[in-house]
């Protein structure tokens, strides 16, 4: 079978003659949330796929941009938290009707305050703050150096992510038409207390999914209430997703477990979400025996012809207990570009043995970095191969 090999050094030649003429972007009028003045924006006519929103340009960054990096300890979680919230949003804000914009209503200071602990009267007095400034959503702890208090009152909420959605109205204007909020909830809380003999001790407490759901719903209702008080938000429909973070040592991301949706004048109506990531190989993978057997067969075929590989790890994404996506990382020592090309071609051929409805991504890595990318999507006739 003919394979498509895209070598990076040939890219300029393809750029010169293979792209179709791009349609002119659409110009729209958008009101600036901060200045309340009308500004011109453009919306690209081209949409990558039905899975992605078009974005108004120039790109307007969120006031809390970057906070996700230091609020979430895992890169796996920070990526999936954002991508998963976009997936949830599509349930109520279709990509062919809405335009995406980064969150404009919650700035860094607001997010930081909401993520903090509620304070006692003594703590407020010590910090010179009023009760109106006591906006923390996490439970109060009178003594942060008390291990028992920390364990009974863990920090549940780790991060808040906001996305906005715009919609065209008359005279080519766009206006706010939807808002989604993601709540990243800890499944494991780490805390540190000072020991009597000097030094510190780190401990952790696990948080059940039932408790995550309970606290997440409580916080979601309060956040929606606060957002509704903002004049610029008003009665805009709001979606809130509850995301269960994995332990910081995990090599797979967490997942959304529920979402609530509130239209004008209504409270949040909740739906459960059945999504999860499973590591291949692992003890949990054995629960999905048919899928795991497919992965093991792939692993055996790789080791038979390329015994010098260092390891194969798969991350399977399940929706309603059905495997939708499989990402595979293969680490190997390569001794030349031709070996990379040969190995990539071999892997591309193996993908045809996976079920056709799976989305499969294979990353070939060496100690020097990424060597090749092989992709298979259900609507493809053959795999896509890129050599770095």
Secondary structure, 3 states (H helix, E strand, C coil): CCCEEEEHHHHHHHHHHCCCCCCCCEEEEEECCCCCCEEEEEECCCCCCCCCCEEEECCCCCCCCCHHHHHCCCHHHHHHHHHHHHHHHCCCCCCCCCEEEECCCCCHHHHHHHHCECCCHHHHHHHCCCHHHCCCCECCCCCCCCHHHHHHCCCCEEEEEEEEEEEECHHHEEEEEEEEEEEEECCEEEEEEECCCCCEEEEEEECCHHHHHHHHHHHHHHHHHHHHCCCCCCCCCEEEEEEECCCCCCCCCCEEEEEEEECCCCCCEEEECCEEEEEECCCHHHHHHHHHHHHHHHHHHHHHHCCCEEEEEEEEEEECCEEEEEEEEEEECCCCHHHHHHHHHHHHHHHHHCCCCCEEEEEEEECCEEEEEEEECCCCCCCEEEEC
